[in-house]
Structures are given as structure tokens and as C-alpha cells.
Amino acid sequence: MSRCPLILTWSLVLMAGAAAVSCRPTIALADPPAAKDSADRAADEAKLDEQLEAARKQLDAAARQVAELTAQLSRPVIESFTDWDMDGMHGRAIIGVQLEATTGGQGARVREVSPGGPAAEAGIRTGDVIVAVNGTEVKGENPARQVMRLMRGVKPDSKVSVRVLHDGTSHDFTVVARAAPGYFFAEFPNFSPGLMPEAHGPLLLHGSVMDMELATLTPQLGRYFGSDKGVLVVRAPADGALKLEDGDVILAIDGRQPESGSHATRILASYQPGEKLTLRIVRMHKTLDVETTLPARAAHKHVATGESHLHRVVPMPPLPQVMPLPQVAPLPPVAPLPPVPGADKTMALRDQA
Amino acid sequence: MHTELEHSRCVARLLRELPDDAGRPYDWHEFQRRAQGAPAAAARVAGVRALAAAIVIALAVLATAIRLGAGPRPPHPPAATVAADTAAPAAAGDASPAERDAAAAQYWLERLPREPAVVRVGTRAAVETLEDHIAQVDDLLTTERAGSAPAARLRVLQRERAQLVNSLVQVRYAETLADATR
């Protein structure tokens, strides 16, 4: 797999970003002229908003492509290091830390914290020393391996109690373990060769759900929308997917309470396309349960397998279209010169000649 | 003469048939009204110029990258990479440019808010995919280190981690940019 598509994709991110940014000054500079027809102005702004939204979509598509291609590139390396017999295909529970032995022999030192990982979210920092996991002390030889062994008894999405030493002081953290990404393969009729590795997890989300926008409720927003918890749907999927509407507040997804927009995305991503789910929402200050289905991708089949020889080079999907250049308003026409007195006579005389 | 007269009449008829607003000049007030629209047009032209400049820069970066060898290259199995690294193990302090970039990138990531005020599900899904992969590589690095794996094996995973972190920064930058233009 070449890294060229990544460079190309990132170039598109730059272009889309420039387009998105270039639209803004246009709005700011377009000082509303007193005499300009307000309808014209509204139409101009609507057009710019449309272009801005298109640029955002391109940025989103390019970001997604960067993630997909990077994940695809790293997959063979990760696979070659994975112990399939021990870990299985669907991934075991991980907390997102790199550990090493401490010089003193007590506990496992956190060498790196994975950005955005469960440990980082819980507040564990590089340099902390893990001394206990779920009440079991970590001591003796090879403490890092001990922590790994203790983690094998933990299920994804369950809470792990981690005690660390930070600057000599003991701190307790509750970390919600996540499942390490597993590997699935999807068969697409439009791709040849037919087997396409597909990331398991958030990238399985697709369609109009991708355009959905969410915000974590603040107390002020919560009062307005009639809930003190949940995630606000700023923009619902355009085609009515998930049966959500703008202004809904998602309280729970099959009983799981999202605490932020990211958390809601992660919960939604834990479902397979086409799977049913129940959303508890607040709409117009009323709580209701909505039974819905995560949109299914067009005709595909999942084949769960751990065999790396099934990897094939995937043809590059079409890159998003670069946004068309904005229309430049026509310049005002130059007024014609007034007729020269006697010019008619001169022309007539010349014609006669 | 007769032909000339017919020709003149024909031209006169054609002139009369022209639409009124095509030939008639507008007055001063109309000129002022249209001229007031000119700043908006100029701003749009500036926007177009900015976009064109961005395209040129992006293409130049792409062309340079391909010229310098970052372009298409054949994939190689990880086993081969490990073997090559074992033959010539890198010094502990010899971080690749990607790894150095990743260290700086991680510093930048740590200072970003956990998520933008408004989360777009598509971009967030991309962010979370990369975060999950980085956590998995970190987990593998712990296992390898605990099993006293050769330095070359660790280097392969560290390089992969650097690549993932750099991509995460790009995606989070795109997310931040999209949020800033909201």
C-alpha cells in the first residue's frame, strides 16, 4: 500500500480547509450595502453557506480517508505482532498505556499514554507508576507483564480500578476499558478484487449518520431543552436516519448513557450496520423511546477472519470532488458614451462617398 | 440606391427590436447601487485567489513529496521489515523524523480540548479509529517490552505508532478547522 494516497488526501484537506476559510472573509467583507436588495443578499449568503457546508463535508471526507488509509497501512504490522490464540480476533480489553519496569521494582511505570485512550481520559499521566489493578497489587518481577495478565481478566467496556503513584503519592483512577480493534472483512460487489479489509469500529458508521452533529449539554442548554443530562442533536441526519430531529436530546442508547458527543459516537459505532437499537430522547420537553435501526451499507457481507493472507490491495476509492470556485459577481456595465452632435450627418456623407 | 435604402430600413428595424435594457444606459443612482456591490465582488475575487493559491501550494507540496521519494512505493511485509532492522539495529536515541514529529504532535494533542463544542460524527469516527489503533500499538509495545523483545521489533511498532499519531494530528486539525469556521 503506497503512502501517496495519504499525501494526496492531506492535500485535499488543505484545499478544502482553504476553501472553508476563504468563504468566511467573503461573508465578513460583504458589508451590507444600504441600497442592495435584502433578497439578493440573503440569496448570496445562502449560497455561501452552501459552499461552506460543502467544504466542511470535503474536509470530513478527507479526514476520514486519512484515518482509513492509515489504519489500513498499520494493520499488517499490528497483525504480525498480535497473538491470535491469546487475544482472539475481536480484541481484548485495553486501557491505552505503554508500560515498562520501574528501577525500584515496585509497580509498572507508564512510559506513554495513548492520546484519547481510556487511561488519558481517566487522568493517568506519563511517569505515573501503576501499583494495583482492581485491588490486586503489582509487585515483584516483570510488573508490566503482571498488569497485562490482570487486564486479560477484564472485559471491554467494564470499569477498571487503577491505583498509581504520582510523585510518591497514591491516586485511584477508574478507567473504562475499551476493546482493541478487531478485524473484519467486507465483500463489496463494486470492488475488484472482491475482499476489502474493513476497520471494525467507528469507521463502520456511514451515510447520513456521518453528517449528524452533536453537542454535550451544558446546564444552561439543558434548562432550555428540558434535560439536565444527555447529548444534544444539533443537526439530525438529513434523511431521517435514526428517526432523530434537530433539538432532540439523546438520554440513552439501549440503556447506555452518552456523556459527550464523542461517547455517543463510540456507542453508535459499537453496533453493526442494520442492527436495531432503542434511543431514549427528550423531544419538546417530553421523554420518549424511539426504536430505530443503524443504516445498513449497500449490499455487503461481513466475514470475520484472522487470517492475514486475505489482505489485498484495495483500489483507491474516488476522492471527493474539489469544491467549484465561487461565482464572481459581474462587474457593472460601462455606460455608453453620449452621441456626438453631427455624427449622423458625417456617417451619412461617408456612406454616400 | 434601392438596395441601400432597404438595407438601412432593415438595420433600423433590427435596432428597434433590440430589448430596451440592452441599449439604454442606466442613471447615476443605478450606477451607485451597482457600485456598492463591488466590495462584495472584490471579496469574492480575494476568496477565489486564496483558494487558487492554496491549490497551487498543495500541488507543489505533493509534487515535492513525490520527487523526494515519499510517493508510491511497493508494500513490504512486516516480517521483512523486522529482519532488515535486526540486521542493522538502530541506536536507542536515533528517532526517525516521523517519530520526532509524533513526539511534538502528541504534545499538541495533549493541549487540545477532548472534543470540539459541536462534534460531527463522521470526523469523530475517524479520530476514534486512530485513537483505538494507537492504544492497541501501545498495548503491543508493553507486551513486547515485557517479553524482552529485540530492539528491532520495538522499533517497528514505534514507527507505526508515530505514523498513527501523525495521522491523528492531521485529522484533529481538520476537525478543529471545520469547527473554527462554524
Contacts between the chains, C-beta under 8 A, distances in Angstrom:
chain1	res1	chain2	res2	distance
A	1	B	75	5.1
A	2	B	71	7.3
A	2	B	72	4.1
A	2	B	73	6.0
A	2	B	75	7.5
A	3	B	70	6.3
A	3	B	71	7.9
A	3	B	73	7.4
A	4	B	66	6.9
A	4	B	70	7.6
A	4	B	71	4.9
A	4	B	72	4.7
A	6	B	167	7.4
A	7	B	61	7.8
A	7	B	62	5.8
A	7	B	65	5.1
A	7	B	66	7.6
A	7	B	70	6.4
A	7	B	71	7.5
A	8	B	62	6.4
A	10	B	170	5.9
A	11	B	58	4.0
A	11	B	59	7.1
A	11	B	61	6.5
A	11	B	62	5.0
A	12	B	58	7.7
A	13	B	170	6.7
A	13	B	173	7.9
A	13	B	174	5.2
A	14	B	54	6.1
A	14	B	57	7.3
A	14	B	58	4.7
A	14	B	61	7.8
A	15	B	51	7.5
A	15	B	54	5.6
A	15	B	55	5.6
A	15	B	58	5.3
A	17	B	54	7.7
A	17	B	174	6.9
A	17	B	177	4.8
A	18	B	50	6.1
A	18	B	51	5.6
A	18	B	53	7.7
A	18	B	54	3.1
A	18	B	55	7.7
A	19	B	51	5.3
A	19	B	54	7.5
A	20	B	177	6.7
A	20	B	178	6.8
A	20	B	181	4.6
A	21	B	50	7.5
A	21	B	177	7.5
A	21	B	181	6.3
A	22	B	46	7.8
A	22	B	47	4.0
A	22	B	48	7.7
A	22	B	50	4.2
A	22	B	51	5.1
A	22	B	54	7.7
A	23	B	47	6.5
A	23	B	181	7.4
A	24	B	181	5.8
A	25	B	43	6.4
A	25	B	46	6.8
A	25	B	47	6.5
A	25	B	50	7.9
A	26	B	40	7.6
A	26	B	43	4.7
A	26	B	44	5.5
A	26	B	46	7.6
A	26	B	47	4.7
A	29	B	39	6.4
A	29	B	40	7.2
A	29	B	42	7.7
A	29	B	43	3.6
A	29	B	46	7.5
A	30	B	39	7.0
A	30	B	40	4.1
A	30	B	43	5.7
A	31	B	39	6.0
A	31	B	40	7.7
A	33	B	33	7.8
A	33	B	36	3.7
A	33	B	37	6.4
A	33	B	40	7.8
A	34	B	36	7.5
A	35	B	32	7.3
A	35	B	33	4.6
A	35	B	36	5.9
A	36	B	33	7.4
A	36	B	36	6.3
A	36	B	37	6.2
A	44	B	40	7.2
A	52	B	181	6.4
A	55	B	181	7.8
A	56	B	120	7.6
A	56	B	178	5.0
A	56	B	181	7.1
A	59	B	123	7.7
A	59	B	174	5.0
A	59	B	177	6.6
A	59	B	178	5.0
A	60	B	120	6.0
A	60	B	122	4.6
A	60	B	123	5.0
A	60	B	174	7.6
A	60	B	178	6.8
A	61	B	122	7.7
A	62	B	174	6.6
A	63	B	122	7.8
A	63	B	123	5.1
A	63	B	126	4.9
A	63	B	127	8.0
A	63	B	170	7.4
A	63	B	171	4.4
A	63	B	174	4.1
A	63	B	175	6.6
A	64	B	122	5.9
A	64	B	123	7.1
A	64	B	125	7.1
A	64	B	126	4.5
A	66	B	126	7.1
A	66	B	167	5.3
A	66	B	170	5.5
A	66	B	171	5.6
A	66	B	174	7.9
A	67	B	125	7.9
A	67	B	126	3.6
A	67	B	127	7.4
A	67	B	129	4.9
A	67	B	130	5.3
A	67	B	167	6.6
A	67	B	171	5.6
A	68	B	126	7.6
A	68	B	129	7.7
A	70	B	130	6.5
A	70	B	133	7.6
A	70	B	163	6.4
A	70	B	164	6.0
A	70	B	167	3.9
A	71	B	129	5.7
A	71	B	130	7.1
A	71	B	133	5.6
A	73	B	163	6.9
A	74	B	133	5.9
A	74	B	137	7.3
A	74	B	160	5.0
A	74	B	163	6.6
A	74	B	164	5.9
A	76	B	75	8.0
A	76	B	77	6.9
A	76	B	78	5.5
A	77	B	78	4.7
A	77	B	81	7.8
A	77	B	156	6.3
A	77	B	157	7.1
A	77	B	160	4.8
A	78	B	133	7.2
A	78	B	136	6.1
A	78	B	137	6.5
A	78	B	140	6.8
A	78	B	160	7.2
A	79	B	78	7.9
A	80	B	77	7.8
A	80	B	78	4.1
A	80	B	79	6.5
A	80	B	82	7.9
A	81	B	78	7.9
A	81	B	140	4.8
A	81	B	143	7.9
A	81	B	144	6.9
A	81	B	153	7.6
A	81	B	157	6.5
A	82	B	140	7.1
A	83	B	143	7.9
A	91	B	136	7.4
A	94	B	135	5.3
A	94	B	136	6.4
A	94	B	138	7.9
A	94	B	139	4.6
A	95	B	135	7.7
A	96	B	131	7.9
A	96	B	134	7.6
A	96	B	135	3.7
A	96	B	138	6.0
A	96	B	139	7.6
A	97	B	138	6.2
A	97	B	142	7.2
A	98	B	138	4.4
A	98	B	141	4.9
A	98	B	142	5.5
A	98	B	145	7.7
A	99	B	142	4.5
A	99	B	145	7.5
A	99	B	146	7.5
A	100	B	142	7.8
A	100	B	145	5.7
A	112	B	138	6.0
A	112	B	141	7.9
A	114	B	131	6.8
A	114	B	134	4.8
A	114	B	135	4.0
A	114	B	138	4.7
A	115	B	106	5.9
A	115	B	109	4.6
A	115	B	110	7.0
A	115	B	131	6.4
A	115	B	134	6.3
A	115	B	165	6.8
A	115	B	168	6.4
A	116	B	109	7.6
A	116	B	114	7.8
A	116	B	127	6.9
A	116	B	128	7.4
A	116	B	131	3.6
A	116	B	134	7.7
A	116	B	168	7.6
A	117	B	131	6.2
A	117	B	134	7.0
A	117	B	135	4.2
A	117	B	138	7.4
A	118	B	135	7.4
A	121	B	114	7.4
A	142	B	146	5.7
A	144	B	142	5.4
A	144	B	145	6.4
A	144	B	146	4.3
A	145	B	143	8.0
A	145	B	146	3.9
A	145	B	147	7.5
A	147	B	142	7.6
A	148	B	139	7.9
A	148	B	142	6.1
A	148	B	143	6.0
A	148	B	146	6.3
A	178	B	132	6.7
A	178	B	135	6.9
A	180	B	132	7.2
A	180	B	135	7.2
A	180	B	136	4.5
A	180	B	139	6.4
A	181	B	129	7.6
A	181	B	132	4.9
A	181	B	133	6.0
A	181	B	136	5.8
A	199	B	129	5.7
A	201	B	128	7.1
A	201	B	129	5.9
A	201	B	132	5.9
A	202	B	124	7.4
A	202	B	125	3.6
A	202	B	126	7.3
A	202	B	128	4.3
A	202	B	129	4.9
A	202	B	132	7.6
A	203	B	125	5.9
A	203	B	126	7.1
A	203	B	129	5.0
A	205	B	121	6.4
A	205	B	122	7.4
A	205	B	125	5.0
A	209	B	121	5.9
A	210	B	120	7.8
A	210	B	121	5.6
A	210	B	122	3.3
A	210	B	125	7.1
A	211	B	120	7.2
A	211	B	121	7.3
A	211	B	122	6.5
A	212	B	120	7.6
A	212	B	121	4.6
A	213	B	118	5.2
A	213	B	119	6.7
A	213	B	120	5.3
A	213	B	121	7.3
A	214	B	118	7.2
A	214	B	119	4.8
A	214	B	121	6.8
A	215	B	117	6.2
A	215	B	118	5.1
A	215	B	119	6.9
A	216	B	115	7.7
A	234	B	118	5.4
A	260	B	114	7.4
A	260	B	115	6.1
A	260	B	119	7.6
A	261	B	115	5.8
A	261	B	118	7.4
A	261	B	119	3.0
A	261	B	121	7.9
A	261	B	124	6.7
A	262	B	114	6.9
A	262	B	115	4.7
A	262	B	119	6.1
A	262	B	124	5.7
A	262	B	127	7.8
A	262	B	128	7.0
A	264	B	119	7.9
A	265	B	119	6.6
A	265	B	121	5.2
A	265	B	124	4.5
A	265	B	125	5.9
A	265	B	128	6.4
A	266	B	128	5.9
A	268	B	121	7.3
A	269	B	125	6.2
A	269	B	128	7.0
A	313	B	75	7.4
A	322	B	55	7.6
A	323	B	51	8.0
A	325	B	48	5.5
A	325	B	51	6.6
A	325	B	52	7.9
A	326	B	44	5.6
A	326	B	47	6.0
A	326	B	48	6.2
A	327	B	44	7.6
A	328	B	41	6.3
A	328	B	44	5.5
A	328	B	45	5.8
A	328	B	48	6.6
A	329	B	37	6.3
A	329	B	40	6.6
A	329	B	41	4.1
A	329	B	44	6.5
A	331	B	38	7.5
A	331	B	41	6.9
A	332	B	31	6.6
A	332	B	34	3.7
A	332	B	35	6.2
A	332	B	37	7.6
A	332	B	38	7.4
A	335	B	25	4.2
A	335	B	26	6.9
A	335	B	31	6.9
A	336	B	23	7.7
A	336	B	25	5.3
A	351	B	4	7.7
